[in-house]
Amino acid sequence: MYDYFKKYIFALSIMFTVLLGFNCSKNDDGSKIPTDSSVAIDFIKTLGGTKNESAKAIAKTSDGGYAILGHAQSMDGDVSNKTNEFFDYWLLKFDKNSMLQWQKTYGGTDDDRGSDIIQTSDGGYAIIGSSKSNDGDVTENAGANDFWVSKLNDSGAILWQKSFGFLGADNGVSLIETNDNGYLLAGVLDVSASNGEGNSKSSSVKHAGGDYWVVKINALGEKQWSKFYGGTFTDTPYDVIQTEDNGYIIIGSSDSDDVDVKGSKGAYDFWVVKISETGNLLWEKSFGGSQIDEAHAISKSSDGNYIIVGDTRSKDLDVSNNKGAADLWTIKIAPSGELIWEKTYGGSSFDVGRSISKTQDGSFIISGSSRSADGDLSKNNGQNDAWVLKIDTNGNLKWQKTIGGSGIDFAYDAVELDDKTIVVVGESNSSNLDVPENKGFTDLLVFKIK
């Protein structure tokens, strides 16, 4: 009887070990992925008023703090000095202890929404987004939405501002400071509404739809050249980076299969475009499968290659593994555009990536959102949670964390500060569980990971 009992206990222990092995997530290198609970949260805050607020981008600042850009509709609550309930750019500056130093709104009496911010080499800021206004801070509008870019000093005062666009919906999405101390702006050009205008030199191909549009300006905001790239359907850029040869790589999504787009894989692809310093198209690559794949952000790795993050619904061609309805998809490419590796992260529902930034140890922080509570994720609080991950240069998942309530919560950007804490920004309409308060319809969401 005793021997039988020993054998029974031994069998149970083997079964438990096997089950534990099946439920223990591991990276490709065999390392165990830390659980959600192993990541410490310093704080979670919502900011806003009784209407709609959101954060779209964050920039680490030279004083150890950070600046957040998004949009505000409210005239009350945490939003100060706003005179109407149209959307304005909303900029908030925090010190290294996450104390609010100042905030400002920018715009006119129509819809103006900020999408990207950088701290410039002189210690000020440059911000971009889309504007429908032609009054207030905005001196010009060509029709519908225009790119609206402003150069600010270190206190947020406007030094100059410029609008670029034509009759249609031309939406500014991203900007960088270039090696010549100017700026490159990237966004969507409504080619149909512009009647083919948008290139500095006349184009023999006046294709329709929305295209990648880049505008090169000097340090004073004066346009030096502009060019658009794409096909006859929808081509949407989300990020741009300058390369070692002073050219640029622009990434986004495309469902075209003509004109500039030569190798479409499916419905929408990661579409990566390399251009010269003066905007000439050098090469273009499509990555993805037969379903919808959209790239949202790019970062340079320490080995001279580039990592691009977005999401995929595919499970074929370039996408080797699909864990659910949509996965966060990351690819690494060489400077010449060759695919080095690709990896998916997520669970059985919808999981997406929206930003990537390098950390001091050469790894990367990715922000996005998730509806899953399985796979790479240990929990989901509601309809959609903000999601932040850390991966190494080979794509191995070091940790991940979801934040949210029972409502809808998104993360759009994240950055590591000088003290190695991580600040994540987005939006939320939750008021329970992880999210302490909801002040209106949608609030700006910010949280810090220690």
C-alpha positions in Angstrom: 0.0 0.0 0.0 2.8 2.4 0.9 4.6 1.7 -2.5 1.3 2.3 -4.3 0.9 5.6 -2.5 4.5 6.7 -3.4 3.9 5.8 -7.0 0.6 7.8 -7.0 2.3 10.9 -5.5 5.1 10.6 -8.0 2.6 10.4 -10.9 0.8 13.5 -9.7 4.1 15.4 -9.4 5.0 14.4 -13.0 1.6 15.5 -14.2 1.8 18.8 -12.4 5.3 19.4 -13.8 4.1 18.8 -17.4 1.1 21.0 -16.9 3.3 23.7 -15.5 5.6 23.4 -18.5 2.7 23.8 -20.9 1.5 27.0 -19.1 4.9 28.6 -18.7 5.5 31.1 -21.5 9.0 31.2 -22.8 11.0 33.2 -25.4 12.7 31.6 -28.4 15.9 31.6 -26.4 14.3 29.5 -23.7 14.1 32.3 -21.1 10.9 32.6 -19.1 8.7 35.6 -19.6 8.0 37.5 -16.4 4.4 37.7 -15.4 2.3 40.9 -15.5 2.5 41.2 -11.7 6.3 41.4 -11.7 6.3 44.9 -13.1 5.9 47.7 -10.5 3.6 50.7 -11.2 4.6 54.0 -9.7 1.4 55.8 -10.5 -1.6 55.9 -12.8 -3.4 59.2 -13.6 -6.1 60.5 -15.8 -6.2 64.2 -16.8 -9.0 66.1 -18.5 -12.3 67.8 -18.2 -15.9 66.9 -18.9 -15.4 66.3 -22.7 -12.7 64.4 -24.6 -8.9 64.4 -24.0 -6.2 62.1 -25.3 -2.4 61.9 -25.3 -0.8 60.8 -28.6 2.9 61.3 -28.0 5.6 61.8 -25.3 9.1 63.2 -25.5 11.8 62.8 -22.9 13.3 66.2 -22.0 16.8 67.3 -21.3 16.0 68.2 -17.7 15.0 64.6 -16.9 11.3 65.2 -17.3 8.9 64.8 -20.2 6.4 66.5 -22.4 3.1 65.1 -23.5 1.2 66.1 -26.6 -2.4 65.3 -27.5 -5.7 67.1 -27.8 -8.3 68.6 -25.5 -11.9 69.5 -26.0 -12.8 70.5 -22.5 -12.8 74.0 -21.0 -12.8 72.8 -17.4 -11.2 70.3 -15.1 -7.4 69.9 -15.7 -7.6 72.0 -19.0 -6.8 75.6 -18.4 -7.0 78.8 -20.6 -9.2 77.3 -23.2 -12.0 79.4 -24.7 -14.2 77.0 -26.7 -15.1 73.4 -26.9 -13.5 72.7 -30.3 -10.5 70.4 -30.2 -7.1 72.0 -29.6 -3.5 70.7 -29.4 -2.8 70.1 -25.7 0.8 70.1 -24.4 1.8 69.3 -20.8 5.3 69.6 -19.4 6.3 67.5 -16.3 9.5 67.6 -14.3 11.6 64.5 -13.4 9.3 63.8 -10.4 6.2 63.9 -12.7 5.0 67.2 -11.3 3.2 69.3 -13.8 5.2 72.5 -14.6 3.0 74.0 -17.2 0.4 73.3 -19.8 -0.8 75.0 -23.0 -3.4 74.6 -25.7 -2.9 75.7 -29.3 -5.4 76.1 -32.2 -8.3 78.1 -33.5 -12.1 77.9 -33.5 -12.2 74.5 -35.4 -10.8 71.0 -35.0 -7.1 71.0 -34.2 -5.5 67.7 -32.9 -1.8 67.2 -32.0 -0.1 63.9 -33.0 3.7 64.2 -32.4 6.2 66.1 -30.4 10.0 66.3 -30.2 12.4 68.3 -28.1 14.6 70.3 -30.4 18.3 70.8 -30.2 17.9 74.3 -28.8 15.8 73.0 -25.8 12.5 74.0 -27.2 9.9 71.8 -28.9 8.3 71.1 -32.3 4.8 69.8 -32.5 2.7 68.6 -35.4 -0.8 67.4 -36.1 -3.9 68.4 -38.2 -5.8 71.6 -38.2 -9.1 72.8 -39.7 -8.8 76.3 -38.3 -7.7 79.5 -39.9 -7.9 81.8 -36.9 -6.5 82.0 -33.4 -3.0 80.5 -33.4 -3.5 79.2 -37.0 -2.9 81.8 -39.7 -3.8 79.8 -42.8 -5.9 76.8 -43.9 -6.1 75.6 -47.5 -9.2 73.4 -47.0 -10.4 70.6 -44.7 -7.3 69.4 -42.7 -3.8 70.8 -43.1 -0.5 69.7 -41.6 0.0 72.3 -38.8 3.5 72.5 -37.3 4.7 74.9 -34.6 8.1 75.6 -33.2 8.0 76.5 -29.5 10.5 77.8 -27.0 11.3 75.9 -23.8 8.2 77.5 -22.0 5.8 76.5 -24.8 5.4 79.9 -26.5 5.0 79.8 -30.2 8.1 81.1 -32.1 6.6 80.3 -35.5 3.8 78.1 -37.0 3.1 76.9 -40.5 0.3 75.1 -42.4 0.8 72.8 -45.4 -2.0 71.3 -47.4 -4.5 71.6 -50.2 -8.3 71.3 -50.5 -8.6 67.9 -49.0 -7.9 66.1 -45.7 -4.1 66.4 -45.3 -3.2 65.0 -41.9 0.2 65.7 -40.2 1.3 62.6 -38.3 5.0 62.6 -37.4 8.1 64.9 -37.5 11.8 64.7 -36.8 14.6 67.2 -36.5 17.0 66.6 -39.3 20.8 66.7 -39.3 20.8 70.1 -41.0 18.7 71.5 -38.1 15.6 71.6 -40.2 12.6 69.3 -39.9 11.0 66.5 -41.9 7.2 66.3 -41.6 5.3 63.1 -42.6 1.6 62.5 -43.0 -1.3 61.8 -45.4 -1.9 63.8 -48.6 -5.3 63.7 -50.2 -3.9 63.4 -53.7 -7.3 63.5 -55.4 -8.3 66.8 -53.7 -4.9 68.3 -54.4 -5.2 67.4 -58.1 -1.8 65.9 -58.0 -0.1 68.9 -56.3 2.2 68.1 -53.4 5.5 67.3 -55.3 8.1 70.0 -55.5 8.5 69.0 -59.2 5.6 68.2 -61.4 4.7 64.5 -61.5 3.6 62.7 -64.6 1.6 60.3 -62.5 -1.3 62.0 -60.7 -2.7 59.0 -58.9 -5.7 59.1 -56.6 -6.3 58.2 -53.0 -4.3 59.2 -49.9 -0.5 59.0 -50.1 2.5 59.2 -47.9 3.5 62.9 -48.0 6.7 64.3 -46.7 7.5 68.0 -46.4 11.1 69.2 -45.7 11.4 72.5 -44.0 14.3 74.6 -42.7 14.9 75.8 -39.1 12.5 78.7 -39.7 9.7 76.5 -41.1 10.2 77.5 -44.7 9.4 74.7 -47.2 12.5 73.3 -49.0 10.7 70.5 -50.9 7.8 68.1 -50.6 7.0 64.8 -52.2 4.3 62.1 -52.1 4.6 58.3 -52.5 2.0 55.6 -53.0 -0.5 54.0 -55.3 -4.2 54.5 -56.2 -5.6 53.3 -52.9 -4.9 54.1 -49.3 -1.3 54.7 -48.2 -0.9 56.0 -44.6 2.4 56.9 -43.0 2.9 56.8 -39.3 6.6 57.4 -38.5 9.8 58.5 -40.1 13.5 58.2 -39.2 16.7 59.7 -40.6 19.3 57.2 -41.8 23.1 57.2 -41.6 23.4 58.5 -45.2 21.1 61.5 -44.4 18.2 59.9 -46.2 15.0 58.8 -44.6 12.9 55.7 -44.0 9.1 56.2 -43.8 6.8 53.5 -42.5 3.1 52.9 -42.5 0.4 50.9 -44.2 -0.6 50.5 -47.8 -3.4 48.6 -49.7 -2.2 49.8 -53.1 -0.5 47.5 -55.7 0.5 50.0 -58.4 2.5 53.2 -59.1 5.2 53.3 -56.3 4.0 50.1 -54.6 5.4 47.1 -56.4 5.3 44.1 -54.2 2.0 44.1 -52.3 1.4 41.0 -50.1 -2.3 41.4 -49.2 -5.1 43.7 -48.1 -2.9 46.1 -46.2 0.9 45.7 -45.7 3.7 47.2 -43.6 4.9 49.6 -46.4 8.5 50.8 -45.9 9.9 53.5 -48.1 13.6 54.7 -48.3 14.1 58.1 -49.8 17.2 60.2 -50.4 18.1 63.4 -48.6 16.2 65.3 -51.3 13.2 63.0 -51.4 14.0 60.7 -54.3 12.5 57.2 -53.9 15.5 54.8 -53.5 13.6 51.6 -52.6 10.3 50.4 -51.2 9.3 47.1 -49.5 6.0 45.5 -48.4 5.9 43.1 -45.5 2.9 41.1 -44.3 0.5 38.4 -45.2 -2.8 38.1 -47.1 -4.8 40.0 -44.4 -4.4 43.5 -42.8 -1.0 44.4 -41.6 -0.2 48.0 -40.5 3.1 49.5 -39.3 3.0 52.3 -36.8 6.5 53.0 -35.5 10.2 52.6 -36.2 13.4 52.7 -34.1 17.1 52.1 -34.9 18.8 49.3 -33.1 22.3 49.3 -31.7 23.5 47.0 -34.4 22.6 49.5 -37.2 19.4 47.8 -38.2 15.8 49.0 -37.7 12.9 47.6 -35.7 9.3 48.3 -36.9 6.2 47.7 -34.8 2.5 47.5 -35.7 -0.1 44.8 -35.9 -1.2 41.9 -38.1 -4.2 39.8 -38.8 -2.3 37.6 -41.2 -0.9 34.1 -40.6 0.9 33.4 -43.9 3.7 34.8 -46.1 5.9 37.0 -43.9 3.9 36.3 -40.8 5.0 33.0 -39.3 2.7 32.8 -36.3 -0.7 34.3 -35.5 -2.0 33.9 -31.9 -5.4 35.4 -32.4 -7.6 37.8 -34.2 -4.9 40.4 -34.4 -1.4 40.3 -33.0 1.2 43.0 -32.2 3.8 42.3 -35.0 7.4 43.4 -34.9 10.0 43.1 -37.7 13.7 43.8 -37.9 15.1 45.0 -41.3 18.6 45.8 -42.6 19.4 49.3 -43.9 18.8 48.0 -47.4 15.3 46.7 -46.5 15.9 42.9 -46.1 13.9 41.2 -43.5 16.1 39.9 -40.6 13.4 38.5 -38.3 9.7 38.9 -37.4 7.8 38.1 -34.3 4.2 38.3 -33.0 3.0 39.0 -29.5 -0.5 38.7 -28.1 -3.3 36.4 -27.2 -6.5 35.1 -28.8 -8.2 38.5 -29.3 -7.1 41.8 -30.8 -3.6 43.1 -29.8 -1.9 46.0 -31.5 1.4 48.0 -31.3 1.6 51.8 -31.6 5.1 53.0 -30.6 8.6 51.8 -30.1 11.6 53.5 -28.4 15.1 52.4 -27.4 16.1 52.0 -23.8 19.5 52.7 -22.2 20.3 49.0 -22.2 19.8 48.6 -25.9 16.3 47.0 -25.5 13.0 48.5 -26.7 9.8 49.7 -25.1 6.6 49.1 -27.2 3.2 50.5 -26.3 -0.2 49.5 -27.7 -3.4 47.9 -26.5 -4.9 44.5 -26.0 -8.2 42.7 -25.6 -6.6 39.4 -24.8 -6.2 37.7 -21.4 -4.1 34.7 -22.6 -1.0 34.0 -24.6 1.6 36.6 -23.8 -0.9 38.4 -21.6 -1.8 37.4 -18.0 -4.9 39.5 -17.7 -7.4 41.9 -19.3 -9.6 44.2 -17.2 -12.3 45.1 -19.7 -13.0 45.9 -23.3 -9.5 47.0 -24.1 -6.4 47.6 -22.0 -3.4 49.8 -22.5 -0.4 47.5 -23.0 3.3 48.0 -22.7 6.1 45.5 -23.4 9.9 45.4 -23.3 11.8 43.3 -25.8 15.5 42.8 -26.5 17.2 43.4 -29.8 16.4 39.9 -30.9 12.7 40.3 -30.1 12.6 38.2 -26.9 9.9 39.4 -24.6 11.5 40.6 -21.3 8.2 41.7 -19.6 4.8 43.0 -20.4 2.1 44.9 -18.5 -1.6 45.8 -19.0 -3.3 48.7 -17.4 -7.1 49.4 -17.6 -10.5 49.4 -16.2 -13.8 48.0 -17.5 -13.9 50.5 -20.3 -11.7 51.2 -23.2 -8.0 52.1 -22.5 -5.3 52.7 -25.1 -1.5 53.4 -24.9 -0.1 55.4 -27.9 3.4 56.2 -26.8 6.0 55.4 -24.2 9.6 56.5 -23.3 12.3 55.6 -20.8 13.5 58.5 -18.7 17.0 59.2 -17.5 16.3 57.4 -14.2 15.2 54.3 -16.2 11.6 54.6 -15.2 9.1 54.4 -18.1 6.2 56.8 -18.8 3.3 55.6 -20.9 0.6 57.8 -22.4 -2.7 57.3 -24.1 -6.4 57.6 -23.3 -9.1 56.1 -21.1 -12.8 56.1 -20.5 -12.6 53.7 -17.5 -13.1 54.7 -13.9 -12.4 51.5 -12.0 -9.9 48.7 -11.4 -6.5 50.2 -12.4 -7.9 53.5 -13.5 -8.6 55.7 -10.5 -11.0 58.3 -12.0 -12.8 59.3 -15.2 -13.4 63.1 -15.5 -15.4 63.2 -18.7 -16.0 61.1 -21.8 -12.4 60.2 -22.5 -9.4 61.3 -20.4 -5.7 61.6 -21.1 -4.1 58.5 -19.5 -0.5 58.5 -18.1 1.2 55.9 -16.0 4.8 55.3 -14.8 6.6 52.0 -14.5 9.4 51.8 -12.0 
